[in-house]
Amino acid sequence: MKTFKQFREVILEKSLSKSQQKLMGMVYAYKKGDMKDASDEVKKIAKGMSLKDAKKFASTKHKGLPEYKK
């Protein structure tokens, strides 16, 4: 049986839409300190994610992704 951490890593491998990838790019930039005036939503997401997880989401390629997840 997988531990919670292993299960979580499977879920957090990539973004499921272009909009999610863009949001995670902002989260990643905020976590790195490159984005000073982030929205409250970005700050809230960043608080609950590690830099490594944000990078995984942000590095997803756009090709083949829908604009929004339904």
SEFIZA-3560 file (N, C-alpha, C; in Angstrom, 3 decimals):
REM SEFIZA-3560
<numar><xx>0.844</xx><yy>-1.188</yy><zz>0.000</zz><atom>N</atom></numar>
<numar><xx>0.000</xx><yy>0.000</yy><zz>0.000</zz><atom>CA</atom></numar>
<numar><xx>0.884</xx><yy>1.244</yy><zz>0.000</zz><atom>C</atom></numar>
<numar><xx>0.489</xx><yy>2.242</yy><zz>-0.793</zz><atom>N</atom></numar>
<numar><xx>1.240</xx><yy>3.483</yy><zz>-0.893</zz><atom>CA</atom></numar>
<numar><xx>1.006</xx><yy>4.356</yy><zz>0.330</zz><atom>C</atom></numar>
<numar><xx>2.055</xx><yy>5.070</yy><zz>0.714</zz><atom>N</atom></numar>
<numar><xx>1.907</xx><yy>6.043</yy><zz>1.783</zz><atom>CA</atom></numar>
<numar><xx>1.238</xx><yy>7.289</yy><zz>1.208</zz><atom>C</atom></numar>
<numar><xx>0.789</xx><yy>8.167</yy><zz>2.083</zz><atom>N</atom></numar>
<numar><xx>0.144</xx><yy>9.401</yy><zz>1.628</zz><atom>CA</atom></numar>
<numar><xx>1.096</xx><yy>10.222</yy><zz>0.772</zz><atom>C</atom></numar>
<numar><xx>2.363</xx><yy>10.310</yy><zz>1.172</zz><atom>N</atom></numar>
<numar><xx>3.330</xx><yy>11.083</yy><zz>0.410</zz><atom>CA</atom></numar>
<numar><xx>3.499</xx><yy>10.520</yy><zz>-1.000</zz><atom>C</atom></numar>
<numar><xx>3.589</xx><yy>9.206</yy><zz>-1.144</zz><atom>N</atom></numar>
<numar><xx>3.718</xx><yy>8.601</yy><zz>-2.470</zz><atom>CA</atom></numar>
<numar><xx>2.467</xx><yy>8.865</yy><zz>-3.295</zz><atom>C</atom></numar>
<numar><xx>1.304</xx><yy>8.756</yy><zz>-2.686</zz><atom>N</atom></numar>
<numar><xx>0.038</xx><yy>9.006</yy><zz>-3.373</zz><atom>CA</atom></numar>
<numar><xx>-0.035</xx><yy>10.464</yy><zz>-3.815</zz><atom>C</atom></numar>
<numar><xx>0.366</xx><yy>11.369</yy><zz>-2.959</zz><atom>N</atom></numar>
<numar><xx>0.344</xx><yy>12.793</yy><zz>-3.255</zz><atom>CA</atom></numar>
<numar><xx>1.272</xx><yy>13.112</yy><zz>-4.415</zz><atom>C</atom></numar>
<numar><xx>2.440</xx><yy>12.490</yy><zz>-4.478</zz><atom>N</atom></numar>
<numar><xx>3.382</xx><yy>12.743</yy><zz>-5.565</zz><atom>CA</atom></numar>
<numar><xx>2.808</xx><yy>12.312</yy><zz>-6.911</zz><atom>C</atom></numar>
<numar><xx>2.032</xx><yy>11.257</yy><zz>-6.924</zz><atom>N</atom></numar>
<numar><xx>1.402</xx><yy>10.812</yy><zz>-8.165</zz><atom>CA</atom></numar>
<numar><xx>0.404</xx><yy>11.850</yy><zz>-8.642</zz><atom>C</atom></numar>
<numar><xx>-0.359</xx><yy>12.405</yy><zz>-7.731</zz><atom>N</atom></numar>
<numar><xx>-1.368</xx><yy>13.403</yy><zz>-8.070</zz><atom>CA</atom></numar>
<numar><xx>-0.711</xx><yy>14.703</yy><zz>-8.544</zz><atom>C</atom></numar>
<numar><xx>0.365</xx><yy>15.094</yy><zz>-7.933</zz><atom>N</atom></numar>
<numar><xx>0.977</xx><yy>16.381</yy><zz>-8.209</zz><atom>CA</atom></numar>
<numar><xx>2.046</xx><yy>16.322</yy><zz>-9.299</zz><atom>C</atom></numar>
<numar><xx>1.943</xx><yy>15.411</yy><zz>-10.227</zz><atom>N</atom></numar>
<numar><xx>2.964</xx><yy>15.306</yy><zz>-11.257</zz><atom>CA</atom></numar>
<numar><xx>2.868</xx><yy>16.382</yy><zz>-12.313</zz><atom>C</atom></numar>
<numar><xx>1.648</xx><yy>16.753</yy><zz>-12.726</zz><atom>N</atom></numar>
<numar><xx>1.528</xx><yy>17.731</yy><zz>-13.798</zz><atom>CA</atom></numar>
<numar><xx>0.193</xx><yy>18.459</yy><zz>-13.733</zz><atom>C</atom></numar>
<numar><xx>0.164</xx><yy>19.581</yy><zz>-14.408</zz><atom>N</atom></numar>
<numar><xx>-1.066</xx><yy>20.359</yy><zz>-14.514</zz><atom>CA</atom></numar>
<numar><xx>-2.022</xx><yy>19.667</yy><zz>-15.479</zz><atom>C</atom></numar>
<numar><xx>-3.314</xx><yy>19.887</yy><zz>-15.265</zz><atom>N</atom></numar>
<numar><xx>-4.328</xx><yy>19.253</yy><zz>-16.095</zz><atom>CA</atom></numar>
<numar><xx>-4.910</xx><yy>20.189</yy><zz>-17.146</zz><atom>C</atom></numar>
<numar><xx>-4.560</xx><yy>21.467</yy><zz>-17.089</zz><atom>N</atom></numar>
<numar><xx>-5.036</xx><yy>22.429</yy><zz>-18.089</zz><atom>CA</atom></numar>
<numar><xx>-4.017</xx><yy>23.551</yy><zz>-18.214</zz><atom>C</atom></numar>
<numar><xx>-4.151</xx><yy>24.331</yy><zz>-19.286</zz><atom>N</atom></numar>
<numar><xx>-3.252</xx><yy>25.462</yy><zz>-19.506</zz><atom>CA</atom></numar>
<numar><xx>-3.421</xx><yy>26.508</yy><zz>-18.414</zz><atom>C</atom></numar>
<numar><xx>-4.654</xx><yy>26.743</yy><zz>-18.010</zz><atom>N</atom></numar>
<numar><xx>-4.894</xx><yy>27.745</yy><zz>-16.973</zz><atom>CA</atom></numar>
<numar><xx>-4.295</xx><yy>27.319</yy><zz>-15.635</zz><atom>C</atom></numar>
<numar><xx>-4.370</xx><yy>26.028</yy><zz>-15.322</zz><atom>N</atom></numar>
<numar><xx>-3.772</xx><yy>25.537</yy><zz>-14.082</zz><atom>CA</atom></numar>
<numar><xx>-2.247</xx><yy>25.659</yy><zz>-14.153</zz><atom>C</atom></numar>
<numar><xx>-1.673</xx><yy>25.383</yy><zz>-15.310</zz><atom>N</atom></numar>
<numar><xx>-0.232</xx><yy>25.489</yy><zz>-15.478</zz><atom>CA</atom></numar>
<numar><xx>0.221</xx><yy>26.936</yy><zz>-15.292</zz><atom>C</atom></numar>
<numar><xx>-0.537</xx><yy>27.872</yy><zz>-15.839</zz><atom>N</atom></numar>
<numar><xx>-0.200</xx><yy>29.288</yy><zz>-15.702</zz><atom>CA</atom></numar>
<numar><xx>-0.283</xx><yy>29.728</yy><zz>-14.240</zz><atom>C</atom></numar>
<numar><xx>-1.334</xx><yy>29.283</yy><zz>-13.551</zz><atom>N</atom></numar>
<numar><xx>-1.483</xx><yy>29.604</yy><zz>-12.130</zz><atom>CA</atom></numar>
<numar><xx>-0.312</xx><yy>29.041</yy><zz>-11.331</zz><atom>C</atom></numar>
<numar><xx>0.066</xx><yy>27.810</yy><zz>-11.615</zz><atom>N</atom></numar>
<numar><xx>1.185</xx><yy>27.198</yy><zz>-10.890</zz><atom>CA</atom></numar>
<numar><xx>2.510</xx><yy>27.882</yy><zz>-11.230</zz><atom>C</atom></numar>
<numar><xx>2.603</xx><yy>28.442</yy><zz>-12.437</zz><atom>N</atom></numar>
<numar><xx>3.782</xx><yy>29.237</yy><zz>-12.780</zz><atom>CA</atom></numar>
<numar><xx>3.875</xx><yy>30.475</yy><zz>-11.892</zz><atom>C</atom></numar>
<numar><xx>2.735</xx><yy>31.099</yy><zz>-11.618</zz><atom>N</atom></numar>
<numar><xx>2.716</xx><yy>32.252</yy><zz>-10.717</zz><atom>CA</atom></numar>
<numar><xx>3.053</xx><yy>31.831</yy><zz>-9.284</zz><atom>C</atom></numar>
<numar><xx>2.514</xx><yy>30.679</yy><zz>-8.865</zz><atom>N</atom></numar>
<numar><xx>2.809</xx><yy>30.167</yy><zz>-7.520</zz><atom>CA</atom></numar>
<numar><xx>4.306</xx><yy>29.896</yy><zz>-7.389</zz><atom>C</atom></numar>
<numar><xx>4.874</xx><yy>29.267</yy><zz>-8.403</zz><atom>N</atom></numar>
<numar><xx>6.302</xx><yy>28.946</yy><zz>-8.391</zz><atom>CA</atom></numar>
<numar><xx>7.147</xx><yy>30.225</yy><zz>-8.335</zz><atom>C</atom></numar>
<numar><xx>6.780</xx><yy>31.222</yy><zz>-9.142</zz><atom>N</atom></numar>
<numar><xx>7.505</xx><yy>32.494</yy><zz>-9.137</zz><atom>CA</atom></numar>
<numar><xx>7.412</xx><yy>33.162</yy><zz>-7.765</zz><atom>C</atom></numar>
<numar><xx>6.235</xx><yy>33.107</yy><zz>-7.145</zz><atom>N</atom></numar>
<numar><xx>6.053</xx><yy>33.688</yy><zz>-5.811</zz><atom>CA</atom></numar>
<numar><xx>6.904</xx><yy>32.959</yy><zz>-4.775</zz><atom>C</atom></numar>
<numar><xx>6.916</xx><yy>31.631</yy><zz>-4.845</zz><atom>N</atom></numar>
<numar><xx>7.700</xx><yy>30.839</yy><zz>-3.887</zz><atom>CA</atom></numar>
<numar><xx>9.199</xx><yy>31.130</yy><zz>-4.030</zz><atom>C</atom></numar>
<numar><xx>9.653</xx><yy>31.383</yy><zz>-5.266</zz><atom>N</atom></numar>
<numar><xx>11.062</xx><yy>31.683</yy><zz>-5.508</zz><atom>CA</atom></numar>
<numar><xx>11.425</xx><yy>33.105</yy><zz>-5.104</zz><atom>C</atom></numar>
<numar><xx>10.417</xx><yy>33.967</yy><zz>-4.955</zz><atom>N</atom></numar>
<numar><xx>10.661</xx><yy>35.358</yy><zz>-4.598</zz><atom>CA</atom></numar>
<numar><xx>10.706</xx><yy>36.290</yy><zz>-5.790</zz><atom>C</atom></numar>
<numar><xx>10.355</xx><yy>35.784</yy><zz>-6.968</zz><atom>N</atom></numar>
<numar><xx>10.370</xx><yy>36.596</yy><zz>-8.180</zz><atom>CA</atom></numar>
<numar><xx>9.102</xx><yy>37.422</yy><zz>-8.364</zz><atom>C</atom></numar>
<numar><xx>8.048</xx><yy>37.098</yy><zz>-7.633</zz><atom>N</atom></numar>
<numar><xx>6.764</xx><yy>37.788</yy><zz>-7.783</zz><atom>CA</atom></numar>
<numar><xx>6.404</xx><yy>38.429</yy><zz>-6.446</zz><atom>C</atom></numar>
<numar><xx>6.504</xx><yy>39.740</yy><zz>-6.381</zz><atom>N</atom></numar>
<numar><xx>6.272</xx><yy>40.455</yy><zz>-5.120</zz><atom>CA</atom></numar>
<numar><xx>4.799</xx><yy>40.780</yy><zz>-4.878</zz><atom>C</atom></numar>
<numar><xx>4.072</xx><yy>41.125</yy><zz>-5.928</zz><atom>N</atom></numar>
<numar><xx>2.679</xx><yy>41.561</yy><zz>-5.764</zz><atom>CA</atom></numar>
<numar><xx>1.697</xx><yy>40.472</yy><zz>-6.199</zz><atom>C</atom></numar>
<numar><xx>1.791</xx><yy>39.326</yy><zz>-5.570</zz><atom>N</atom></numar>
<numar><xx>0.924</xx><yy>38.186</yy><zz>-5.892</zz><atom>CA</atom></numar>
<numar><xx>-0.473</xx><yy>38.391</yy><zz>-5.306</zz><atom>C</atom></numar>
<numar><xx>-1.454</xx><yy>37.778</yy><zz>-5.960</zz><atom>N</atom></numar>
<numar><xx>-2.826</xx><yy>37.843</yy><zz>-5.466</zz><atom>CA</atom></numar>
<numar><xx>-2.963</xx><yy>36.982</yy><zz>-4.210</zz><atom>C</atom></numar>
<numar><xx>-4.054</xx><yy>37.190</yy><zz>-3.496</zz><atom>N</atom></numar>
<numar><xx>-4.305</xx><yy>36.393</yy><zz>-2.290</zz><atom>CA</atom></numar>
<numar><xx>-4.446</xx><yy>34.914</yy><zz>-2.631</zz><atom>C</atom></numar>
<numar><xx>-5.036</xx><yy>34.614</yy><zz>-3.792</zz><atom>N</atom></numar>
<numar><xx>-5.206</xx><yy>33.227</yy><zz>-4.219</zz><atom>CA</atom></numar>
<numar><xx>-3.845</xx><yy>32.548</yy><zz>-4.421</zz><atom>C</atom></numar>
<numar><xx>-2.933</xx><yy>33.236</yy><zz>-5.077</zz><atom>N</atom></numar>
<numar><xx>-1.590</xx><yy>32.686</yy><zz>-5.309</zz><atom>CA</atom></numar>
<numar><xx>-0.878</xx><yy>32.471</yy><zz>-3.978</zz><atom>C</atom></numar>
<numar><xx>-0.993</xx><yy>33.430</yy><zz>-3.076</zz><atom>N</atom></numar>
<numar><xx>-0.348</xx><yy>33.306</yy><zz>-1.759</zz><atom>CA</atom></numar>
<numar><xx>-0.905</xx><yy>32.123</yy><zz>-0.975</zz><atom>C</atom></numar>
<numar><xx>-2.228</xx><yy>31.944</yy><zz>-1.052</zz><atom>N</atom></numar>
<numar><xx>-2.867</xx><yy>30.844</yy><zz>-0.328</zz><atom>CA</atom></numar>
<numar><xx>-2.396</xx><yy>29.495</yy><zz>-0.870</zz><atom>C</atom></numar>
<numar><xx>-2.333</xx><yy>29.355</yy><zz>-2.185</zz><atom>N</atom></numar>
<numar><xx>-1.882</xx><yy>28.102</yy><zz>-2.791</zz><atom>CA</atom></numar>
<numar><xx>-0.415</xx><yy>27.860</yy><zz>-2.452</zz><atom>C</atom></numar>
<numar><xx>0.394</xx><yy>28.909</yy><zz>-2.540</zz><atom>N</atom></numar>
<numar><xx>1.831</xx><yy>28.783</yy><zz>-2.269</zz><atom>CA</atom></numar>
<numar><xx>2.095</xx><yy>28.345</yy><zz>-0.833</zz><atom>C</atom></numar>
<numar><xx>1.264</xx><yy>28.792</yy><zz>0.069</zz><atom>N</atom></numar>
<numar><xx>1.437</xx><yy>28.434</yy><zz>1.480</zz><atom>CA</atom></numar>
<numar><xx>1.293</xx><yy>26.926</yy><zz>1.700</zz><atom>C</atom></numar>
<numar><xx>0.434</xx><yy>26.287</yy><zz>0.903</zz><atom>N</atom></numar>
<numar><xx>0.176</xx><yy>24.865</yy><zz>1.079</zz><atom>CA</atom></numar>
<numar><xx>1.009</xx><yy>23.952</yy><zz>0.199</zz><atom>C</atom></numar>
<numar><xx>1.969</xx><yy>24.503</yy><zz>-0.561</zz><atom>N</atom></numar>
<numar><xx>2.771</xx><yy>23.694</yy><zz>-1.484</zz><atom>CA</atom></numar>
<numar><xx>4.256</xx><yy>23.902</yy><zz>-1.224</zz><atom>C</atom></numar>
<numar><xx>5.014</xx><yy>22.883</yy><zz>-1.520</zz><atom>N</atom></numar>
<numar><xx>6.461</xx><yy>23.035</yy><zz>-1.467</zz><atom>CA</atom></numar>
<numar><xx>6.940</xx><yy>23.634</yy><zz>-2.784</zz><atom>C</atom></numar>
<numar><xx>8.133</xx><yy>24.153</yy><zz>-2.796</zz><atom>N</atom></numar>
<numar><xx>8.712</xx><yy>24.705</yy><zz>-4.016</zz><atom>CA</atom></numar>
<numar><xx>8.850</xx><yy>23.620</yy><zz>-5.078</zz><atom>C</atom></numar>
<numar><xx>9.212</xx><yy>22.431</yy><zz>-4.653</zz><atom>N</atom></numar>
<numar><xx>9.378</xx><yy>21.298</yy><zz>-5.572</zz><atom>CA</atom></numar>
<numar><xx>8.051</xx><yy>20.944</yy><zz>-6.260</zz><atom>C</atom></numar>
<numar><xx>6.969</xx><yy>20.889</yy><zz>-5.502</zz><atom>N</atom></numar>
<numar><xx>5.655</xx><yy>20.567</yy><zz>-6.072</zz><atom>CA</atom></numar>
<numar><xx>5.187</xx><yy>21.662</yy><zz>-7.034</zz><atom>C</atom></numar>
<numar><xx>5.403</xx><yy>22.919</yy><zz>-6.659</zz><atom>N</atom></numar>
<numar><xx>5.016</xx><yy>24.029</yy><zz>-7.534</zz><atom>CA</atom></numar>
<numar><xx>5.794</xx><yy>23.958</yy><zz>-8.846</zz><atom>C</atom></numar>
<numar><xx>7.052</xx><yy>23.600</yy><zz>-8.761</zz><atom>N</atom></numar>
<numar><xx>7.876</xx><yy>23.484</yy><zz>-9.976</zz><atom>CA</atom></numar>
<numar><xx>7.370</xx><yy>22.361</yy><zz>-10.881</zz><atom>C</atom></numar>
<numar><xx>6.953</xx><yy>21.238</yy><zz>-10.291</zz><atom>N</atom></numar>
<numar><xx>6.421</xx><yy>20.126</yy><zz>-11.085</zz><atom>CA</atom></numar>
<numar><xx>5.202</xx><yy>20.566</yy><zz>-11.884</zz><atom>C</atom></numar>
<numar><xx>4.284</xx><yy>21.248</yy><zz>-11.210</zz><atom>N</atom></numar>
<numar><xx>3.079</xx><yy>21.736</yy><zz>-11.882</zz><atom>CA</atom></numar>
<numar><xx>3.429</xx><yy>22.758</yy><zz>-12.959</zz><atom>C</atom></numar>
<numar><xx>4.294</xx><yy>23.702</yy><zz>-12.621</zz><atom>N</atom></numar>
<numar><xx>4.626</xx><yy>24.796</yy><zz>-13.529</zz><atom>CA</atom></numar>
<numar><xx>5.395</xx><yy>24.324</yy><zz>-14.759</zz><atom>C</atom></numar>
<numar><xx>6.087</xx><yy>23.219</yy><zz>-14.658</zz><atom>N</atom></numar>
<numar><xx>6.910</xx><yy>22.752</yy><zz>-15.773</zz><atom>CA</atom></numar>
<numar><xx>6.143</xx><yy>21.903</yy><zz>-16.783</zz><atom>C</atom></numar>
<numar><xx>4.857</xx><yy>21.701</yy><zz>-16.581</zz><atom>N</atom></numar>
<numar><xx>4.029</xx><yy>20.934</yy><zz>-17.516</zz><atom>CA</atom></numar>
<numar><xx>3.993</xx><yy>21.628</yy><zz>-18.878</zz><atom>C</atom></numar>
<numar><xx>4.146</xx><yy>20.874</yy><zz>-19.937</zz><atom>N</atom></numar>
<numar><xx>4.075</xx><yy>21.415</yy><zz>-21.290</zz><atom>CA</atom></numar>
<numar><xx>2.629</xx><yy>21.734</yy><zz>-21.653</zz><atom>C</atom></numar>
<numar><xx>2.428</xx><yy>22.772</yy><zz>-22.426</zz><atom>N</atom></numar>
<numar><xx>1.077</xx><yy>23.189</yy><zz>-22.833</zz><atom>CA</atom></numar>
<numar><xx>0.480</xx><yy>22.298</yy><zz>-23.904</zz><atom>C</atom></numar>
<numar><xx>1.314</xx><yy>21.678</yy><zz>-24.708</zz><atom>N</atom></numar>
<numar><xx>0.822</xx><yy>20.912</yy><zz>-25.855</zz><atom>CA</atom></numar>
<numar><xx>-0.132</xx><yy>19.805</yy><zz>-25.397</zz><atom>C</atom></numar>
<numar><xx>-1.309</xx><yy>19.789</yy><zz>-26.004</zz><atom>N</atom></numar>
<numar><xx>-2.293</xx><yy>18.756</yy><zz>-25.712</zz><atom>CA</atom></numar>
<numar><xx>-3.168</xx><yy>19.014</yy><zz>-24.501</zz><atom>C</atom></numar>
<numar><xx>-2.929</xx><yy>20.101</yy><zz>-23.788</zz><atom>N</atom></numar>
<numar><xx>-3.756</xx><yy>20.420</yy><zz>-22.621</zz><atom>CA</atom></numar>
<numar><xx>-4.949</xx><yy>21.276</yy><zz>-23.040</zz><atom>C</atom></numar>
<numar><xx>-6.099</xx><yy>21.046</yy><zz>-22.426</zz><atom>N</atom></numar>
<numar><xx>-7.231</xx><yy>21.943</yy><zz>-22.687</zz><atom>CA</atom></numar>
<numar><xx>-6.981</xx><yy>23.292</yy><zz>-22.019</zz><atom>C</atom></numar>
<numar><xx>-7.658</xx><yy>24.327</yy><zz>-22.485</zz><atom>N</atom></numar>
<numar><xx>-7.491</xx><yy>25.647</yy><zz>-21.876</zz><atom>CA</atom></numar>
<numar><xx>-7.953</xx><yy>25.627</yy><zz>-20.404</zz><atom>C</atom></numar>
<numar><xx>-9.092</xx><yy>24.961</yy><zz>-20.156</zz><atom>N</atom></numar>
<numar><xx>-9.633</xx><yy>24.845</yy><zz>-18.799</zz><atom>CA</atom></numar>
<numar><xx>-10.035</xx><yy>23.397</yy><zz>-18.557</zz><atom>C</atom></numar>
<numar><xx>-9.934</xx><yy>22.961</yy><zz>-17.314</zz><atom>N</atom></numar>
<numar><xx>-10.383</xx><yy>21.625</yy><zz>-16.915</zz><atom>CA</atom></numar>
<numar><xx>-11.863</xx><yy>21.702</yy><zz>-16.597</zz><atom>C</atom></numar>
<numar><xx>-12.639</xx><yy>20.811</yy><zz>-17.202</zz><atom>N</atom></numar>
<numar><xx>-14.090</xx><yy>20.828</yy><zz>-16.976</zz><atom>CA</atom></numar>
<numar><xx>-14.469</xx><yy>20.043</yy><zz>-15.751</zz><atom>C</atom></numar>
//
